[in-house]
Amino acid sequence: MRYGVNIALLSIALAGLGLGLGLRFAGQDSAAPVGYWVGVLPVLAALMVEIARSIRRGEVGLDIVAALSMTAALAFGEALAAAVVAVMYSGGTFLEAFAEGRARREMRALLSRVPRTATRHRNGALEEVPLDDIAPGDRLLIRRGDVAPVDGTLGSDTALLDQSALTGESMPVRRDRGDEVMSGATNAGEMFDLCASRPARESTYAGIVRLVEDAQRSKASMSRLADRFSLLFLAATLFLAGLAWWGAGDPIRAVAVLVVATPCPLILAVPVTWAAGLSRAAHFGVLIKGARPLESLAGIATLVLDKTGTLTGGTPRIVTIESFGGMAEDDLLHHAAALDQASKHPVAQAIVAAAQERGLPLPAPEDVVDSPGEGVSGTVAGRSVSIGGTAYVTRRLTQAPDSPPAPPAVGTAVVAVAVDGRLAGRLVMADTLRSGTAQFLANIRRLGIPRIVLATGDRREVAREITEGLALDAVHAELTPDRKVLLILTERTRGPVMMVGDGVNDAPALAAADVGVAMGARGAAASAEAADVVLLVDDLHRLVPGLEIARGCRRIALQSVAAGLGLSVAGMIAAALGYLTPVQGALLQEAIDVAVILNALRALWITPSTAPAPAPS
């Protein structure tokens, strides 16, 4: 039933009950049932329509028990009991709709934040354009309070961004010129320019919105299990009601049993719990595509991790600076980074970033000659500098080095630097482990996942080097995408498998796993589409609160179902033995329903024991 219809039916049911009770207290006992009937009939009619729709869909639920209880109560002169059931049933459906709406508040807020237009620089002026008109390379103006409409890079010196709707971070983050800006982030500081890097339809925020819409349409397997059990519970209810009628020779006993069984907490508690859990996980930057993967997260037995871009940062970083001929490390990095400002190569950008982190001044290079795939030469502060591969730099030396440098270690790459014709040093680059990886694995173990496996397409010796000292149960290297899928299927024999990856080559394995998790901020679109869960920032630590929330939701759902059904069965037995009248039974059961819905809402406030690590800033 629609939300507005729920409100209308609850209002009618309350008005009918109030009218009947008012006539009764006024001494018009014979007229009081008319008021009860006025409140019951519209609710019963709407309920019958819902039952018919459910049967056409092939679903049989416990709404039938509610319809039978109201019909039987009216038929046997228990109009007050029927009115109470009508009020409590319409109130229960209203509360369920309200609870689910409250649980999806963050998701609705995410959808409502989608900007429709953007302000673009064009020919020295500003113009307001639809998002579909934005193309890569366009320069956009983002005013204070505006939401970044597309992914891009910062075209101004600095920006202060509020990413709370995307990542759950409570504090704004600072971005510097050239840094990536995620669509959906709100400008919390002065206005800045954003250089669009992709169309709006391909932006991070548009993808998130599509995933949210998919999540809202999903239905958990546990909810389907509730639907199957509803038929069994319906049969048991009818049997006990018939037995009570036959044993006591009093149809009122059967009516009392029916009203106690209306409706079942199994139907109410589970959907509300999962809806609340999806909302809570989104608050921590974990976007789960539906209730089924949220439920599956609670029972994972094996975690399979990709290496590049998942266990590691996916971009090269300087791990060692080797200086020759007495040049200081900072001087060597200063010359290399200053020249690399003229290159767009990822390694060059990493070198520039390392110099900026150290606060080194970087003058503009002159007379730059870029040899794609080899290196760069030019002048920095009057000195001739060459940077690139060893062969490229060696050809530009005017003085041979005193001794040949040692070969690079496994899993590293060497960038040679020459200054004024002499080999000045080397920058040793590597794709390093993410910060706190060991602690992340320890947290996963603490959550009860007994097996953690690495699966990578990289060389075996590189995989061994990067994972040395980590608490992994197995390391599988040199895997093609189909072999990753085979590994997932093999690990599944031990129990449900979760796969975490970020690349296009991970997409088949993510789809094959019981739960696929994609690194959403920088990962490939194919992996995000194939995955069940998307981490909105490239931070593995975000997965830990997601797992804790999933387990908390399962615990809350099972508690609600067990307590609700247990109390219902006890009430049905008491009614069958004559200890509860129909009115008392109706009040008891609806109190149980309200209690389990409120208990299910506790999922909105699940607090992970391990706070998520802050997003990179």
C-alpha positions as CSV (number, residue, x, y, z in Angstrom):
1,M,0.0,0.0,0.0
2,R,1.2,3.5,-0.7
3,Y,2.2,5.7,2.1
4,G,-0.7,8.1,1.7
5,V,-3.2,5.2,1.6
6,N,-1.7,3.9,4.8
7,I,-2.3,7.2,6.5
8,A,-5.9,7.4,5.2
9,L,-6.7,3.8,6.3
10,L,-5.2,4.4,9.8
11,S,-7.3,7.6,10.1
12,I,-10.5,5.8,9.1
13,A,-9.8,2.9,11.4
14,L,-9.1,5.2,14.4
15,A,-12.2,7.3,13.6
16,G,-14.4,4.1,13.4
17,L,-13.0,2.8,16.7
18,G,-13.5,6.2,18.3
19,L,-17.1,6.5,17.0
20,G,-18.0,3.1,18.4
21,L,-16.4,3.7,21.8
22,G,-18.1,7.1,21.9
23,L,-21.5,5.6,21.2
24,R,-20.9,2.9,23.8
25,F,-19.9,5.4,26.5
26,A,-23.0,7.4,25.6
27,G,-25.2,4.5,26.4
28,Q,-25.9,3.6,22.8
29,D,-24.6,0.0,23.0
30,S,-26.8,-1.2,20.1
31,A,-25.4,1.5,17.8
32,A,-21.7,1.1,18.8
33,P,-21.1,-1.8,16.3
34,V,-22.0,0.5,13.5
35,G,-19.0,2.7,14.3
36,Y,-16.7,-0.3,14.5
37,W,-17.9,-1.5,11.1
38,V,-17.3,1.9,9.6
39,G,-13.6,1.6,10.7
40,V,-13.2,-2.0,9.7
41,L,-14.7,-2.3,6.3
42,P,-12.4,0.1,4.3
43,V,-9.3,-1.5,5.9
44,L,-10.6,-5.0,5.1
45,A,-11.5,-4.0,1.5
46,A,-8.0,-2.6,1.0
47,L,-6.5,-5.7,2.6
48,M,-8.4,-8.0,0.2
49,V,-7.1,-6.0,-2.8
50,E,-3.5,-6.5,-1.5
51,I,-4.1,-10.2,-1.0
52,A,-5.4,-10.6,-4.5
53,R,-2.4,-8.8,-5.9
54,S,-0.1,-11.0,-3.9
55,I,-1.8,-14.2,-5.1
56,R,-1.4,-13.0,-8.7
57,R,2.3,-12.6,-8.1
58,G,2.4,-16.1,-6.7
59,E,2.9,-15.0,-3.1
60,V,0.9,-16.1,-0.1
61,G,1.5,-14.1,3.1
62,L,0.1,-13.6,6.5
63,D,-2.1,-10.7,5.4
64,I,-4.6,-13.6,4.9
65,V,-4.6,-14.1,8.7
66,A,-5.5,-10.4,9.3
67,A,-8.3,-10.6,6.8
68,L,-9.7,-13.9,8.4
69,S,-9.4,-12.5,11.9
70,M,-11.4,-9.3,11.0
71,T,-14.0,-11.2,9.0
72,A,-14.4,-13.9,11.7
73,A,-14.7,-11.2,14.4
74,L,-17.4,-9.3,12.5
75,A,-19.2,-12.6,11.7
76,F,-19.4,-13.7,15.3
77,G,-20.3,-10.4,16.9
78,E,-16.9,-9.3,18.0
79,A,-16.9,-6.0,16.2
80,L,-14.8,-4.3,18.8
81,A,-12.0,-6.9,18.3
82,A,-12.3,-6.4,14.6
83,A,-12.0,-2.6,15.0
84,V,-8.9,-3.1,17.2
85,V,-7.3,-5.4,14.6
86,A,-8.1,-2.9,11.9
87,V,-6.5,-0.1,13.8
88,M,-3.4,-2.1,14.8
89,Y,-3.0,-3.6,11.3
90,S,-3.3,-0.3,9.5
91,G,-1.1,1.2,12.2
92,G,1.5,-1.6,11.7
93,T,1.6,-1.1,7.9
94,F,1.9,2.6,8.5
95,L,4.8,2.1,11.0
96,E,6.5,-0.3,8.6
97,A,6.3,2.2,5.8
98,F,7.5,5.0,8.0
99,A,10.4,2.9,9.3
100,E,11.6,2.0,5.9
101,G,11.3,5.6,4.8
102,R,13.4,6.6,7.8
103,A,15.9,3.9,7.1
104,R,16.4,5.1,3.5
105,R,16.8,8.8,4.5
106,E,20.5,8.9,3.6
107,M,19.8,7.2,0.2
108,R,17.0,9.6,-0.6
109,A,19.3,12.5,0.4
110,L,21.9,11.2,-2.0
111,L,19.4,11.1,-4.9
112,S,18.0,14.5,-4.1
113,R,21.5,16.1,-4.2
114,V,22.0,15.3,-7.9
115,P,22.6,18.7,-9.6
116,R,20.8,19.4,-12.9
117,T,22.9,22.2,-14.3
118,A,26.4,23.6,-14.1
119,T,28.2,26.9,-14.5
120,R,30.8,26.7,-17.4
121,H,33.5,29.1,-18.4
122,R,33.1,30.0,-22.1
123,N,34.8,32.8,-24.1
124,G,35.6,34.8,-21.0
125,A,32.0,34.6,-19.7
126,L,30.0,32.2,-17.6
127,E,27.0,30.2,-18.8
128,E,24.5,27.9,-17.2
129,V,24.4,24.6,-19.1
130,P,22.6,21.2,-18.5
131,L,24.8,18.4,-17.2
132,D,24.5,16.5,-20.5
133,D,26.3,19.3,-22.3
134,I,29.4,19.0,-20.2
135,A,32.4,17.5,-22.0
136,P,35.8,16.4,-20.7
137,G,38.1,19.4,-20.6
138,D,35.3,21.9,-19.8
139,R,36.2,24.4,-17.0
140,L,33.4,24.7,-14.5
141,L,32.8,27.2,-11.7
142,I,31.8,25.6,-8.3
143,R,30.5,28.2,-5.9
144,R,30.3,27.8,-2.1
145,G,27.6,25.3,-1.3
146,D,27.5,23.9,-4.9
147,V,27.7,20.1,-5.5
148,A,30.4,19.0,-7.9
149,P,28.4,17.8,-10.9
150,V,31.1,15.7,-12.6
151,D,34.4,14.1,-11.8
152,G,37.4,16.3,-12.5
153,T,40.6,17.9,-11.3
154,L,41.0,21.0,-9.3
155,G,41.8,24.0,-11.5
156,S,42.3,26.5,-8.6
157,D,45.0,26.6,-5.9
158,T,42.9,25.0,-3.1
159,A,39.4,23.8,-2.3
160,L,37.6,22.7,0.8
161,L,35.2,19.8,0.2
162,D,32.5,18.3,2.3
163,Q,32.4,14.6,1.3
164,S,30.1,13.4,4.2
165,A,27.3,12.3,1.9
166,L,29.7,10.1,0.0
167,T,32.2,8.9,2.6
168,G,30.7,9.6,6.0
169,E,33.7,11.9,6.9
170,S,32.6,14.5,9.4
171,M,35.3,17.0,8.6
172,P,35.8,18.7,5.2
173,V,38.9,17.7,3.3
174,R,41.5,20.0,1.5
175,R,42.3,19.5,-2.2
176,D,45.2,21.2,-4.0
177,R,45.6,22.2,-7.7
178,G,45.5,19.1,-9.9
179,D,44.0,16.9,-7.3
180,E,41.0,14.8,-8.2
181,V,37.5,16.0,-7.1
182,M,34.8,13.4,-6.8
183,S,31.3,14.3,-8.2
184,G,28.8,14.7,-5.3
185,A,31.2,16.5,-3.0
186,T,30.0,19.9,-1.7
187,N,32.1,23.0,-1.8
188,A,32.5,24.0,1.8
189,G,34.9,26.9,1.1
190,E,35.6,29.6,-1.5
191,M,34.5,29.1,-5.1
192,F,36.9,27.1,-7.3
193,D,37.3,25.9,-10.9
194,L,36.8,22.3,-11.8
195,C,38.3,20.8,-15.0
196,A,35.8,18.1,-16.1
197,S,37.5,14.7,-16.7
198,R,34.5,12.7,-17.9
199,P,30.8,13.3,-18.9
200,A,28.2,13.6,-16.2
201,R,26.6,10.2,-17.1
202,E,30.0,8.5,-16.4
203,S,30.8,10.3,-13.2
204,T,31.2,8.8,-9.8
205,Y,28.1,10.4,-8.5
206,A,25.9,9.3,-11.4
207,G,27.2,5.7,-10.9
208,I,26.4,5.9,-7.2
209,V,22.9,7.1,-7.9
210,R,22.3,4.2,-10.2
211,L,23.6,1.8,-7.6
212,V,21.3,3.3,-5.0
213,E,18.3,2.9,-7.2
214,D,19.2,-0.8,-7.8
215,A,19.6,-1.2,-4.0
216,Q,16.2,0.2,-3.3
217,R,14.5,-2.3,-5.6
218,S,16.2,-5.4,-4.2
219,K,14.7,-8.0,-1.9
220,A,16.7,-10.1,0.5
221,S,16.8,-13.9,0.4
222,M,15.8,-13.9,4.1
223,S,12.7,-12.0,3.2
224,R,11.8,-14.6,0.6
225,L,12.4,-17.2,3.3
226,A,9.9,-15.3,5.4
227,D,7.4,-15.6,2.5
228,R,7.8,-19.3,2.4
229,F,7.4,-19.8,6.1
230,S,4.3,-17.6,6.0
231,L,2.4,-20.5,4.4
232,L,3.4,-22.9,7.1
233,F,2.5,-20.4,9.8
234,L,-0.8,-19.8,8.2
235,A,-1.6,-23.5,8.2
236,A,-0.6,-23.8,11.8
237,T,-2.7,-20.8,12.8
238,L,-5.8,-22.2,11.0
239,F,-5.2,-25.6,12.6
240,L,-4.9,-24.2,16.1
241,A,-8.0,-22.0,15.6
242,G,-10.0,-24.9,14.4
243,L,-8.8,-27.1,17.3
244,A,-9.7,-24.4,19.8
245,W,-13.2,-24.1,18.3
246,W,-13.7,-27.9,18.2
247,G,-12.3,-28.4,21.7
248,A,-14.3,-25.7,23.5
249,G,-17.3,-25.6,21.1
250,D,-16.9,-21.9,21.1
251,P,-16.1,-20.0,17.8
252,I,-14.9,-17.0,19.9
253,R,-11.8,-19.1,20.9
254,A,-11.0,-19.4,17.2
255,V,-11.4,-15.7,16.6
256,A,-9.1,-15.0,19.6
257,V,-6.4,-17.3,18.1
258,L,-6.7,-15.6,14.7
259,V,-6.3,-12.1,16.0
260,V,-3.3,-13.0,18.1
261,A,-1.6,-14.2,14.9
262,T,-2.1,-11.0,13.0
263,P,0.3,-10.0,11.4
264,C,3.5,-12.0,11.7
265,P,6.6,-10.2,13.0
266,L,8.6,-12.3,10.4
267,I,7.2,-10.2,7.6
268,L,7.6,-6.8,9.4
269,A,11.0,-7.2,11.1
270,V,13.2,-8.5,8.3
271,P,12.7,-5.9,5.6
272,V,12.9,-3.0,8.0
273,T,16.2,-4.4,9.4
274,W,17.8,-4.8,6.0
275,A,16.6,-1.4,4.9
276,A,18.1,0.2,8.0
277,G,21.3,-1.7,7.5
278,L,21.7,-0.5,3.9
279,S,21.3,3.1,5.1
280,R,23.7,2.7,8.0
281,A,26.4,1.1,5.7
282,A,26.1,4.0,3.2
283,H,26.8,6.4,6.1
284,F,30.3,4.8,6.4
285,G,31.0,5.0,2.7
286,V,30.0,1.3,1.9
287,L,27.4,1.2,-0.8
288,I,25.7,-2.2,-0.8
289,K,23.6,-2.8,-3.9
290,G,20.8,-4.6,-2.1
291,A,19.6,-6.6,0.9
292,R,20.8,-9.9,-0.5
293,P,24.5,-9.0,-0.4
294,L,24.1,-7.3,3.0
295,E,22.7,-10.6,4.3
296,S,25.5,-12.6,2.6
297,L,28.2,-10.3,4.1
298,A,27.2,-11.6,7.6
299,G,28.3,-15.2,6.7
300,I,31.6,-14.8,4.8
301,A,34.1,-17.6,5.3
302,T,36.9,-16.6,2.9
303,L,38.2,-13.2,1.8
304,V,40.0,-13.1,-1.6
305,L,42.0,-9.9,-2.2
306,D,43.4,-8.5,-5.4
307,K,46.9,-6.9,-5.1
308,T,47.4,-3.9,-7.4
309,G,45.0,-1.1,-6.5
310,T,43.4,-3.1,-3.7
311,L,46.0,-4.4,-1.3
312,T,48.4,-1.8,-2.7
313,G,47.8,1.8,-3.7
314,G,47.9,1.1,-7.4
315,T,50.3,3.9,-8.1
316,P,54.1,4.0,-7.8
317,R,55.8,5.7,-4.9
318,I,59.4,6.5,-4.0
319,V,60.6,3.9,-1.6
320,T,64.4,4.8,-1.7
321,I,66.5,7.7,-2.9
322,E,70.0,6.7,-3.9
323,S,72.3,9.7,-4.2
324,F,75.7,9.5,-5.9
325,G,78.6,12.0,-5.9
326,G,77.7,13.7,-2.7
327,M,74.4,15.3,-3.8
328,A,71.9,15.5,-1.0
329,E,68.7,13.4,-1.3
330,D,66.4,16.5,-1.2
331,D,68.6,18.2,-3.9
332,L,68.3,15.1,-6.1
333,L,64.5,15.0,-5.7
334,H,64.3,18.7,-6.2
335,H,66.0,18.5,-9.7
336,A,64.1,15.4,-10.7
337,A,60.6,16.7,-9.7
338,A,61.2,20.2,-11.1
339,L,61.9,18.6,-14.5
340,D,59.1,16.1,-14.2
341,Q,56.6,18.9,-13.9
342,A,56.6,18.9,-17.7
343,S,55.6,15.2,-17.9
344,K,52.2,13.6,-17.5
345,H,53.6,10.1,-16.9
346,P,52.2,8.5,-13.7
347,V,55.8,7.9,-12.4
348,A,56.6,11.6,-13.1
349,Q,53.5,12.7,-11.2
350,A,54.5,10.5,-8.3
351,I,57.9,12.1,-8.2
352,V,56.4,15.6,-8.2
353,A,54.0,14.6,-5.4
354,A,56.8,13.3,-3.3
355,A,58.7,16.6,-3.6
356,Q,55.6,18.6,-2.8
357,E,55.1,16.4,0.3
358,R,58.6,17.4,1.5
359,G,57.8,21.1,0.8
360,L,60.6,21.4,-1.8
361,P,60.5,24.4,-4.1
362,L,59.9,23.4,-7.8
363,P,61.0,26.0,-10.3
364,A,59.6,25.8,-13.9
365,P,61.9,23.8,-16.2
366,E,63.2,25.2,-19.5
367,D,64.2,23.7,-22.8
368,V,62.3,20.5,-22.1
369,V,62.7,17.6,-24.5
370,D,60.3,14.7,-23.8
371,S,61.1,11.3,-25.3
372,P,57.9,9.3,-24.7
373,G,58.5,6.0,-23.0
374,E,62.1,6.8,-22.3
375,G,62.6,10.0,-20.3
376,V,62.8,13.8,-20.2
377,S,65.7,16.2,-20.5
378,G,65.8,20.0,-19.8
379,T,67.2,22.8,-17.7
380,V,66.4,23.4,-14.0
381,A,67.7,26.6,-12.4
382,G,70.5,26.7,-15.0
383,R,71.6,23.1,-14.7
384,S,71.2,20.4,-17.3
385,V,69.0,17.5,-16.0
386,S,67.9,14.2,-17.5
387,I,65.5,11.7,-15.9
388,G,64.2,8.4,-17.1
389,G,65.2,4.8,-17.7
390,T,68.8,3.8,-17.0
391,A,69.6,3.4,-20.8
392,Y,68.1,6.8,-21.6
393,V,70.1,8.6,-18.9
394,T,73.3,6.7,-19.6
395,R,73.3,8.0,-23.2
396,R,73.3,11.5,-21.9
397,L,76.2,11.2,-19.5
398,T,79.5,13.0,-20.2
399,Q,81.2,11.3,-17.3
400,A,80.9,7.5,-16.6
401,P,79.9,6.5,-13.0
402,D,82.6,5.3,-10.7
403,S,80.9,1.9,-10.4
404,P,77.7,0.4,-11.9
405,P,74.7,0.7,-9.6
406,A,73.3,-2.5,-8.1
407,P,70.4,-4.1,-9.9
408,P,66.9,-3.1,-8.6
409,A,65.1,-5.3,-6.1
410,V,62.2,-7.5,-7.1
411,G,59.0,-5.5,-7.6
412,T,60.7,-2.2,-7.9
413,A,61.4,0.2,-10.8
414,V,64.4,2.5,-11.0
415,V,64.4,6.1,-12.3
416,A,67.9,7.4,-13.1
417,V,68.7,11.1,-12.7
418,A,71.7,12.9,-14.3
419,V,72.7,16.5,-13.4
420,D,75.2,18.3,-15.6
421,G,76.2,15.1,-17.4
422,R,77.0,13.1,-14.3
423,L,74.8,10.3,-12.8
424,A,73.5,12.0,-9.7
425,G,71.4,9.2,-8.3
426,R,68.4,6.9,-8.6
427,L,64.8,7.0,-7.4
428,V,63.6,3.5,-6.5
429,M,59.8,3.3,-7.2
430,A,57.4,0.6,-6.1
431,D,53.6,0.1,-5.7
432,T,53.5,-0.2,-1.9
433,L,51.0,-1.7,0.5
434,R,48.2,0.6,1.7
435,S,48.7,2.1,5.1
436,G,47.4,-0.1,7.9
437,T,47.1,-3.2,5.8
438,A,48.3,-5.5,8.6
439,Q,45.8,-4.0,11.0
440,F,43.0,-4.4,8.4
441,L,43.8,-8.1,8.1
442,A,43.8,-8.4,11.9
443,N,40.4,-6.8,12.0
444,I,39.1,-9.2,9.4
445,R,40.3,-12.1,11.5
446,R,38.7,-10.6,14.6
447,L,35.4,-10.5,12.8
448,G,35.5,-14.3,12.4
449,I,36.6,-14.7,8.7
450,P,39.0,-17.6,9.0
451,R,40.7,-17.6,5.6
452,I,42.3,-14.7,3.7
453,V,43.8,-15.3,0.2
454,L,45.7,-13.0,-2.3
455,A,44.9,-13.4,-6.0
456,T,46.9,-11.4,-8.5
457,G,48.0,-11.4,-12.1
458,D,51.4,-10.0,-11.1
459,R,54.6,-12.1,-11.1
460,R,55.0,-14.7,-8.4
461,E,58.2,-13.1,-6.9
462,V,56.5,-9.7,-6.8
463,A,53.5,-11.1,-5.0
464,R,55.8,-12.8,-2.4
465,E,57.8,-9.7,-1.8
466,I,54.8,-7.4,-1.3
467,T,53.0,-9.8,1.0
468,E,56.0,-10.8,3.2
469,G,55.0,-10.7,6.8
470,L,51.3,-10.4,6.2
471,A,48.8,-12.9,7.8
472,L,47.6,-14.5,4.5
473,D,46.6,-18.1,4.2
474,A,47.6,-18.4,0.5
475,V,49.1,-16.3,-2.3
476,H,48.1,-17.0,-5.9
477,A,50.0,-15.1,-8.6
478,E,50.2,-14.9,-12.4
479,L,46.4,-15.4,-12.6
480,T,44.4,-14.6,-15.7
481,P,40.8,-13.5,-15.2
482,D,39.4,-17.0,-15.9
483,R,41.8,-18.5,-13.4
484,K,40.7,-16.0,-10.8
485,V,37.1,-17.2,-11.4
486,L,38.3,-20.8,-10.9
487,L,40.0,-19.8,-7.7
488,I,36.7,-18.3,-6.4
489,L,34.8,-21.4,-7.3
490,T,37.4,-23.6,-5.5
491,E,37.4,-21.5,-2.4
492,R,33.6,-21.6,-2.3
493,T,33.8,-25.3,-1.3
494,R,34.9,-24.0,2.1
495,G,32.0,-21.6,2.5
496,P,30.7,-18.2,1.1
497,V,33.5,-16.1,-0.6
498,M,34.0,-12.4,-0.7
499,M,36.3,-11.0,-3.4
500,V,37.7,-7.5,-3.3
501,G,39.2,-5.9,-6.5
502,D,39.3,-2.8,-8.6
503,G,40.3,-3.6,-12.2
504,V,38.6,-4.7,-15.3
505,N,40.3,-8.1,-15.0
506,D,38.7,-8.5,-11.5
507,A,35.1,-8.1,-12.8
508,P,34.5,-11.8,-13.7
509,A,35.8,-12.9,-10.2
510,L,33.7,-10.2,-8.5
511,A,30.6,-11.5,-10.3
512,A,31.4,-15.1,-9.4
513,A,31.9,-14.5,-5.7
514,D,29.1,-14.7,-3.2
515,V,29.9,-11.0,-2.4
516,G,32.0,-8.9,-4.8
517,V,33.5,-5.7,-3.4
518,A,34.8,-3.0,-5.8
519,M,37.2,-0.1,-4.9
520,G,34.8,2.5,-6.3
521,A,36.7,5.8,-6.3
522,R,39.5,4.8,-8.7
523,G,38.5,1.4,-9.8
524,A,37.3,0.4,-13.3
525,A,33.6,0.9,-14.2
526,A,33.4,-2.8,-15.1
527,S,34.4,-3.9,-11.6
528,A,31.9,-1.5,-10.0
529,E,29.1,-2.8,-12.2
530,A,30.0,-6.5,-11.5
531,A,30.3,-6.0,-7.7
532,D,27.7,-6.3,-5.0
533,V,29.4,-3.7,-2.8
534,V,31.2,-0.6,-3.7
535,L,33.6,1.2,-1.4
536,L,33.1,4.9,-2.2
537,V,36.6,5.8,-1.3
538,D,39.8,3.7,-2.0
539,D,40.1,2.6,1.6
540,L,40.0,-1.1,2.5
541,H,39.3,-0.1,6.2
542,R,35.8,0.9,5.1
543,L,35.0,-2.8,4.6
544,V,35.3,-3.5,8.3
545,P,32.3,-1.4,9.5
546,G,30.4,-2.8,6.5
547,L,30.9,-6.3,7.8
548,E,30.1,-5.4,11.4
549,I,26.9,-3.7,10.3
550,A,25.9,-6.8,8.2
551,R,26.4,-9.0,11.2
552,G,24.6,-6.7,13.5
553,C,21.6,-6.6,11.1
554,R,21.5,-10.4,11.0
555,R,21.5,-10.6,14.8
556,I,18.8,-7.9,15.1
557,A,16.6,-9.6,12.5
558,L,16.9,-13.0,14.1
559,Q,16.2,-11.6,17.5
560,S,13.1,-9.8,16.3
561,V,11.8,-12.9,14.5
562,A,12.5,-15.3,17.3
563,A,11.0,-13.0,20.0
564,G,8.1,-12.0,17.9
565,L,7.1,-15.5,16.8
566,G,7.8,-16.9,20.3
567,L,5.4,-14.4,21.9
568,S,2.9,-14.9,19.1
569,V,2.8,-18.6,19.6
570,A,2.5,-18.3,23.3
571,G,-0.4,-15.8,22.9
572,M,-2.1,-18.1,20.4
573,I,-1.9,-21.0,22.9
574,A,-3.3,-18.8,25.7
575,A,-6.1,-17.7,23.4
576,A,-6.9,-21.3,22.4
577,L,-7.1,-22.2,26.1
578,G,-9.5,-19.3,26.8
579,Y,-7.1,-17.0,28.7
580,L,-7.4,-14.2,26.1
581,T,-10.4,-12.6,24.6
582,P,-10.3,-11.5,21.0
583,V,-9.8,-7.8,22.0
584,Q,-7.0,-8.7,24.4
585,G,-5.4,-11.0,21.8
586,A,-5.5,-8.3,19.2
587,L,-3.9,-5.7,21.5
588,L,-1.2,-8.2,22.6
589,Q,-0.3,-9.2,19.0
590,E,-0.1,-5.6,17.7
591,A,2.0,-4.6,20.7
592,I,4.4,-7.4,19.7
593,D,4.5,-6.2,16.1
594,V,5.3,-2.6,17.1
595,A,8.0,-3.9,19.4
596,V,9.8,-5.9,16.7
597,I,9.7,-3.0,14.3
598,L,11.2,-0.7,16.8
599,N,13.8,-3.4,17.6
600,A,14.6,-3.7,13.8
601,L,15.2,0.1,13.7
602,R,18.1,-0.4,16.0
603,A,20.1,-1.3,12.9
604,L,20.1,2.5,12.1
605,W,22.4,3.0,15.1
606,I,24.8,0.1,14.8
607,T,28.2,1.5,15.9
608,P,31.2,-0.5,14.5
609,S,33.8,-1.2,17.1
610,T,36.5,-0.2,14.7
611,A,36.0,3.3,13.3
612,P,36.7,3.6,9.6
613,A,40.0,5.2,8.6
614,P,39.7,8.7,7.2
615,A,39.6,9.0,3.5
616,P,42.8,10.1,1.8
617,S,43.1,13.9,1.7
